[in-house]
């Protein structure tokens, strides 16, 4: 019965979408994108996006600074996170990316002299990490390095000291039986007595980049260790299907919401698994990502959409597109799985075309905006994926999509002092609020898209390093100090007795050593398709000694906490013939040409992959 129900839902979605394609203004399957953006138009659009940034940034600095965020309709400020100039911190690396040394220097110096975290404020661990910690670390790495062209002569590591102080103030949140942190912490007093023990998977699993970089810059391993333990705590409690739920009790490890998806409450958990591997060269993160990604493509992918399912049974819970899912095609580009990324992006963009924006929720069964999820809070995720797909394929339709996005923001969201939230995408009602991520991500990815088409000249495309973007869009460079430190995983050999250890010498045909990857081919997320075997490494040369005969789970110390056997239920709910058997993992080079990208990632994608993610 379960199998028939899932089959019916898939058939219904397909018929509904095809039928909708015959109705006016209801293009919900891949279609024509536009007339084509010329080289000259791309330069004009790049300059227009630059003006968009400064309209919002200057509006914030004039009317809201040093409060956290701007109210763009009334030209006032408001404190939303901690009362410490959040929007300015979030904007630092965008200023550097635009080459604005004057404003970048002033902003860094002001923050270094005036900002402090010795305040009685309870803040979100997730938001504070990705926005504030990520913003400070990114700006520090730019301001302290002559190679970036944005070195500030008077700078003396003030932002790094602030980041370390902030990181220490967040550490009490990780003091839980599971290692998964509380969702919030008081910067002065630690965890509040009445703090909820329930947190989201994204909240607990989206901290590795910022805390890992902090550890490597301060030579203090504690920050990296606690965030890796949090990932362990979540992954060890995955279901037998290798799916994770949306919310978990950080004390008991019990899932309080078992809906599994790639959107709300889970999204960046997947993102940071791959990016932590790309930035740090830690093979453990790649192993977990491969398992998690294969399960997501098996159970959640209803081509070209993604649904939410019960993490234990894989029964469909919500046939819903939510706007946070839109980051996924960009992540697939980093993983090298281009074909489904193209189809999914096209489907997601058709929703934008229908309304001018993406609503927070779009019901795939009723083909309408989900009740209570009509807003568009200036989110960057679809724009982010558009940038990555253009970078991978050089297909001009992504420039057409970017042009449409600029037009929507300019004519629907532009307000007197900045850009407004859209409270209802059907009627384009505005709200007097502008999230800091508009300047950190939304306009950043748009500018990068059109600058890439115009002959790029910026830190990301032509700078001294390769960069990984954190989930707030902050630039984290794969410098030797960050990427060539501690190339071992503390869990390697965790189950070994000393007598079981045997030396393993590197074979000429074996996997590439992570230190060689980082030094020569990785450098921030750009691995050429022929440069690395992304394979399981149960007996690889990635360490000086290994235990013979161990499974991956034993080797990495990652075992199931849930002993419930759902294999029979799974078999009945998901027929074997529907399984997505293989999805490739490699990383698209920053410097691939359009022809190279199309040939390697579209028509002959499988031939360029040394190892695929196997069925979960």
HELIX and SHEET records of a PDB file:
HELIX    1   1 UNK A    2  UNK A   20  1                                  19    
HELIX    2   2 UNK A   39  UNK A   63  1                                  25    
HELIX    3   3 UNK A   86  UNK A   97  1                                  12    
HELIX    4   4 UNK A  101  UNK A  114  1                                  14    
HELIX    5   5 UNK A  125  UNK A  127  1                                   3    
HELIX    6   6 UNK A  128  UNK A  133  3                                   6    
HELIX    7   7 UNK A  134  UNK A  143  1                                  10    
HELIX    8   8 UNK A  146  UNK A  148  5                                   3    
HELIX    9   9 UNK A  158  UNK A  170  1                                  13    
HELIX   10  10 UNK A  171  UNK A  174  5                                   4    
HELIX   11  11 UNK A  201  UNK A  205  1                                   5    
HELIX   12  12 UNK A  208  UNK A  218  1                                  11    
HELIX   13  13 UNK A  222  UNK A  235  1                                  14    
HELIX   14  14 UNK A  267  UNK A  280  1                                  14    
HELIX   15  15 UNK A  283  UNK A  299  1                                  17    
HELIX   16  16 UNK A  323  UNK A  327  5                                   5    
HELIX   17  17 UNK A  328  UNK A  335  1                                   8    
HELIX   18  18 UNK A  338  UNK A  355  1                                  18    
HELIX   19  19 UNK A  381  UNK A  393  1                                  13    
HELIX   20  20 UNK A  397  UNK A  408  1                                  12    
HELIX   21  21 UNK A  409  UNK A  413  3                                   5    
HELIX   22  22 UNK A  437  UNK A  437  1                                   1    
HELIX   23  23 UNK A  438  UNK A  442  3                                   5    
HELIX   24  24 UNK A  443  UNK A  453  1                                  11    
HELIX   25  25 UNK A  459  UNK A  462  1                                   4    
HELIX   26  26 UNK A  480  UNK A  483  1                                   4    
HELIX   27  27 UNK A  498  UNK A  500  5                                   3    
HELIX   28  28 UNK A  514  UNK A  516  1                                   3    
HELIX   29  29 UNK A  517  UNK A  522  3                                   6    
HELIX   30  30 UNK A  552  UNK A  555  1                                   4    
HELIX   31  31 UNK A  567  UNK A  573  1                                   7    
HELIX   32  32 UNK A  576  UNK A  578  5                                   3    
HELIX   33  33 UNK A  594  UNK A  598  1                                   5    
HELIX   34  34 UNK A  599  UNK A  603  3                                   5    
HELIX   35  35 UNK A  605  UNK A  608  5                                   4    
SHEET    1   A 2 UNK A  69  UNK A  71  0                                        
SHEET    2   A 2 UNK A  76  UNK A  78 -1                                        
SHEET    1   B 2 UNK A 122  UNK A 124  0                                        
SHEET    2   B 2 UNK A 184  UNK A 186 -1                                        
SHEET    1   C 3 UNK A 198  UNK A 200  0                                        
SHEET    2   C 3 UNK A 247  UNK A 249 -1                                        
SHEET    3   C 3 UNK A 255  UNK A 257 -1                                        
SHEET    1   D 3 UNK A 259  UNK A 260  0                                        
SHEET    2   D 3 UNK A 308  UNK A 310 -1                                        
SHEET    3   D 3 UNK A 316  UNK A 318 -1                                        
SHEET    1   E 2 UNK A 301  UNK A 302  0                                        
SHEET    2   E 2 UNK A 305  UNK A 306 -1                                        
SHEET    1   F 3 UNK A 320  UNK A 322  0                                        
SHEET    2   F 3 UNK A 361  UNK A 363 -1                                        
SHEET    3   F 3 UNK A 368  UNK A 369 -1                                        
SHEET    1   G 2 UNK A 421  UNK A 424  0                                        
SHEET    2   G 2 UNK A 429  UNK A 431 -1                                        
SHEET    1   H 2 UNK A 467  UNK A 469  0                                        
SHEET    2   H 2 UNK A 475  UNK A 477 -1                                        
SHEET    1   I 2 UNK A 501  UNK A 503  0                                        
SHEET    2   I 2 UNK A 545  UNK A 547 -1                                        
SHEET    1   J 2 UNK A 582  UNK A 584  0                                        
SHEET    2   J 2 UNK A 612  UNK A 614 -1                                        
END                                                                             
